């Protein structure tokens, strides 16, 4: 099969087209012909090095977010058949350890991740357990399905599972062009929340408003905290989703109401944040870390999405052989939505 891998760490130029043996299905596995693979920030981080997930090794085929068609089945497969259209849950848990039995599969000690610590979807074919190949209904395009696991899964985990978002609440989320932000806006609006989105780009703010954002704040032209308090009658946001990190961490806390919640799940601007402790505890703020979604949570998100009427947002599509250009596009900071590779 054709694939793209990197045999060393470095810039986008280390991504090279190669020919590899076709994957072989083990017991309970299906072989998926890749229709589309979305590009994620983790692909870039692990390409730059060092590998972040246990089990990562070079050479590596990236690609966590994959959708395609089942073209082969291994022994003991019962729930999937050749011809099924599927989207892959990339987090492969053991299913038998205490964490898995407790519904906390993301803390499985044997976890392997397609495209992160196991060969991924920058390829024509990928083999995965049938339990992790979720059926895609006919009205959903496979390009759209490939954009869902990382960003919709993380936004759902942060807002619905960890953040407890409720109808009537005001959500503040940063980075209008981010896939997670786009997912968060559509999830929150369909759960009855009011949404405030920030960015330094007027163009991106205009686009996110068309997707449902109620209020937009240009952080290059207005004070974030003042503007949030203005649009909430001085009260502040009920919940903030922060996937940016230290650059806006204190501002996020300051923009919250008394007893507000900050849910964080990213570190694109750095790995260490500092904030004013008295300002947090005197106002009884709650700070919540949001891990990646468990297997069962991602399945619930898919079932919700199929009937939710969300608008897919694809920034650009590249042939698989141009994966390096796709990475350059992601690193440019100019994207709005997801980048998709097509074998």
C-alpha positions in Angstrom: 0.0 0.0 0.0 1.0 3.7 -0.3 1.5 5.6 2.9 3.3 8.6 4.3 5.7 8.3 7.2 8.5 10.0 8.9 11.7 8.1 9.8 13.1 11.1 11.8 11.9 14.1 13.7 11.9 17.5 12.1 9.9 19.9 9.9 7.2 19.0 7.4 9.9 17.8 4.9 10.5 14.6 6.9 7.1 13.4 5.8 7.7 11.2 2.8 5.6 8.9 0.6 6.6 5.3 0.9 5.4 1.8 -0.1 4.6 -0.5 2.8 3.1 -4.0 3.2 -0.7 -4.1 3.6 -1.8 -4.5 7.2 -3.1 -7.9 8.2 -6.2 -8.3 10.3 -5.8 -10.1 13.6 -8.7 -11.8 15.5 -11.5 -9.3 16.0 -10.0 -6.8 13.6 -11.2 -5.2 10.4 -9.2 -3.8 7.5 -10.4 -0.3 6.5 -9.7 1.3 3.1 -9.0 4.9 4.1 -11.2 7.4 2.4 -10.0 10.4 4.4 -7.7 11.2 7.3 -7.8 14.5 9.2 -4.6 16.2 10.2 -4.2 16.9 14.0 -1.9 19.0 16.1 -0.6 15.8 17.7 0.6 14.7 14.2 2.8 17.9 14.1 4.0 17.6 17.7 5.2 14.0 17.3 6.7 14.8 13.9 8.7 17.6 15.5 9.7 15.2 18.3 10.1 13.7 20.7 7.3 11.2 20.5 4.7 12.1 23.2 2.8 8.9 23.7 4.1 5.7 25.2 4.9 3.2 22.5 5.7 5.7 19.8 8.6 4.7 17.6 10.2 5.6 14.3 9.4 5.2 11.4 5.9 6.3 12.1 2.7 6.6 10.0 0.6 9.4 11.6 -3.2 9.9 11.3 -5.6 9.5 14.3 -8.8 10.6 12.6 -9.7 8.1 9.9 -12.9 7.2 8.0 -13.3 4.7 5.2 -14.8 1.4 4.1 -14.3 -2.1 5.5 -12.6 -4.2 2.9 -11.5 -7.2 5.0 -12.3 -8.9 8.3 -10.3 -11.1 10.6 -11.2 -14.1 12.6 -14.0 -13.7 15.2 -15.4 -10.5 13.6 -19.2 -10.4 14.1 -20.5 -6.8 14.1 -18.8 -5.4 11.0 -18.9 -6.6 7.4 -17.1 -5.8 4.1 -18.6 -2.7 2.6 -19.5 -1.0 5.9 -18.7 2.7 6.0 -16.9 3.5 9.3 -15.1 6.1 11.4 -12.4 4.9 13.7 -12.0 5.5 17.4 -8.2 5.7 17.5 -7.8 5.0 21.3 -7.4 1.2 21.5 -7.9 0.1 25.1 -7.6 -3.4 26.5 -11.1 -3.6 27.8 -10.2 -5.8 30.8 -8.1 -3.7 33.2 -9.7 -2.0 36.2 -9.8 1.4 34.4 -11.5 -0.1 31.4 -14.0 -2.0 33.5 -14.8 1.2 35.4 -15.5 3.1 32.2 -12.3 5.0 32.3 -10.7 3.5 29.2 -8.5 6.6 28.6 -6.5 5.5 31.7 -5.9 2.0 30.4 -2.3 1.0 31.1 -2.2 -0.9 27.8 -3.6 2.0 25.6 -2.3 2.3 22.1 -3.5 5.1 19.8 -3.9 4.7 16.0 -1.7 7.3 14.4 0.2 8.2 17.6 1.6 5.0 19.1 0.5 2.6 16.4 0.6 3.0 12.6 -2.1 5.4 11.5 -4.3 6.7 8.7 -1.8 8.5 6.4 -2.1 5.4 4.3 -4.4 3.5 2.0 -5.3 0.9 4.6 -5.4 0.5 8.4 -6.4 -2.4 10.6 -8.3 -1.8 13.8 -10.5 -3.8 16.3 -14.1 -4.0 15.0 -15.2 -2.4 18.3 -13.4 0.8 17.3 -14.9 1.0 13.8 -18.1 2.9 14.2 -20.8 2.7 11.4 -21.3 6.0 9.5 -24.9 6.6 8.3 -25.4 7.1 4.6 -26.3 10.8 4.9 -22.9 11.7 6.4 -19.9 12.1 4.0 -16.8 10.2 4.9 -14.7 13.3 4.6 -16.9 14.9 7.3 -16.8 11.7 9.5 -12.9 11.8 9.4 -12.9 15.3 11.0 -14.9 14.2 14.1 -13.0 12.0 16.6 -10.4 14.4 17.9 -12.2 17.7 17.9 -15.8 16.7 18.5 -14.7 14.0 20.9 -12.6 16.4 23.0 -15.2 19.2 22.9 -17.9 16.8 24.0 -15.7 15.5 26.8 -14.9 19.0 28.0 -18.3 20.5 27.8 -20.8 17.7 28.4 -18.9 15.1 30.4 -16.5 17.2 32.5 -18.0 20.7 32.3 -21.6 19.8 32.8 -22.8 22.5 30.4 -26.5 23.3 30.9 -29.1 25.0 28.7 -29.2 28.8 29.4 -25.6 29.0 30.4 -23.0 31.3 28.7 -19.9 29.6 27.3 -16.7 31.4 26.5 -14.3 29.7 24.1 -11.1 30.9 22.4 -9.7 30.6 19.0 -12.4 31.0 16.3 -10.6 29.0 13.6 -9.8 26.0 15.8 -11.5 22.7 15.1 -12.2 22.3 18.8 -13.8 25.7 19.0 -15.9 25.1 15.9 -17.1 21.8 17.5 -17.7 23.4 20.8 -19.9 26.2 19.3 -22.1 23.6 17.5 -22.3 21.3 20.5 -23.1 24.1 22.9 -25.7 25.8 20.7 -27.5 22.5 20.3 -27.6 22.1 24.0 -29.2 25.5 24.6 -26.2 27.5 25.6 -25.2 31.0 24.7 -21.7 31.2 23.2 -19.0 33.9 23.2 -16.0 33.3 20.9 -12.7 35.1 20.9 -10.0 35.6 18.2 -7.6 38.2 16.9 -9.0 37.7 13.3 -12.1 39.5 12.2 -12.5 37.2 9.3 -12.5 34.1 11.6 -14.9 35.8 14.0 -17.3 36.5 11.1 -17.2 32.9 10.0 -17.8 31.5 13.5 -20.8 33.8 13.9 -22.4 32.2 10.9 -21.9 28.8 12.7 -23.9 30.0 15.7 -21.6 32.1 18.0 -23.9 34.7 19.7 -21.1 37.1 20.6 -17.6 37.5 19.2 -14.7 39.4 20.8 -11.7 40.6 18.8 -8.9 40.3 21.4 -6.7 42.6 19.3 -9.2 45.4 19.7 -11.1 44.9 22.9 -10.4 43.8 26.5 -11.6 40.2 26.8 -12.7 40.4 30.4 -14.5 43.7 30.0 -16.3 42.6 26.9 -17.5 39.3 28.5 -18.8 41.1 31.5 -20.5 43.7 29.3 -22.4 41.0 27.3 -23.4 39.1 30.5 -24.7 42.2 32.4 -21.6 42.2 34.6 -22.0 38.6 35.8 -19.4 36.8 33.8 -19.4 33.6 31.8 -20.7 30.4 33.5 -18.1 28.2 31.8 -14.9 28.7 29.8 -13.4 26.1 27.5 -9.7 26.9 27.3 -7.6 24.8 24.8 -5.1 27.6 24.3 -3.2 27.4 27.6 -1.2 30.1 29.5 -1.7 32.9 27.0 -5.4 33.4 28.1 -5.6 31.3 31.3 -5.8 34.2 33.8 -8.1 36.2 31.5 -10.4 33.1 31.3 -10.6 32.9 35.0 -11.2 36.6 35.4 -14.1 36.4 32.8 -16.0 33.8 34.9 -18.9 34.5 37.2 -18.8 33.6 40.9 -18.7 29.8 41.1 -17.9 29.6 37.4 -16.0 26.7 35.8 -12.9 26.7 33.6 -12.4 23.5 31.6 -9.0 23.2 30.0 -7.7 20.7 27.5 -4.8 22.2 25.6 -1.4 23.8 25.8 -0.8 25.4 22.4 0.8 28.5 23.9 2.9 26.7 26.6 2.8 23.9 29.2 2.8 26.0 32.4 0.1 28.5 33.4 0.1 30.8 36.4 -2.9 32.6 37.9 -4.0 34.6 40.8 -4.9 32.2 43.6 -7.0 34.5 45.8 -9.0 35.6 42.8 -9.8 32.0 42.1 -10.7 30.8 45.6 -12.4 33.9 46.8 -14.8 33.6 43.9 -15.2 29.9 44.4 -14.0 29.0 40.9 -13.7 25.4 39.7 -10.8 24.4 37.4 -11.3 21.2 35.6 -8.9 19.2 33.4 -10.6 17.4 30.5 -9.0 14.2 29.3 -9.7 12.6 26.0 -13.0 10.9 25.7 -13.5 7.3 26.8 -14.5 4.7 24.3 -18.2 4.7 25.4 -18.2 8.6 25.5 -17.0 8.8 21.9 -19.7 6.3 20.8 -22.4 8.5 22.4 -21.0 11.6 20.7 -21.2 9.9 17.3 -24.8 8.8 17.9 -25.6 12.4 18.9 -23.8 13.9 15.9 -25.5 11.8 13.3 -28.8 13.5 13.9 -27.7 16.9 15.3 -27.5 18.7 12.0 -24.0 20.1 12.6 -22.3 21.9 9.7 -19.0 20.2 8.7 -16.1 22.7 8.4 -13.2 21.5 6.3 -10.5 24.1 5.7 -8.7 22.3 2.9 -8.2 18.9 1.2 -4.8 17.6 0.1 -3.7 14.4 -1.7 -2.0 12.0 0.7 1.4 12.5 -1.1 1.2 16.2 -0.1 1.0 15.6 3.6 4.0 17.9 4.1 2.0 20.8 2.6 -1.0 19.9 4.7 1.3 20.2 7.8 2.6 23.5 6.6 -1.0 24.7 6.2 -1.8 23.7 9.8 1.3 25.4 11.2 0.5 28.6 9.4 -2.2 29.5 11.8 -4.5 30.5 9.0 -6.8 27.5 9.1 -10.5 27.6 9.8 -11.7 24.0 10.4 -10.0 20.7 9.7 -7.5 19.7 7.1 -8.1 16.4 5.3 -5.8 14.1 3.5 -7.1 11.8 0.7 -5.3 8.6 -0.4 
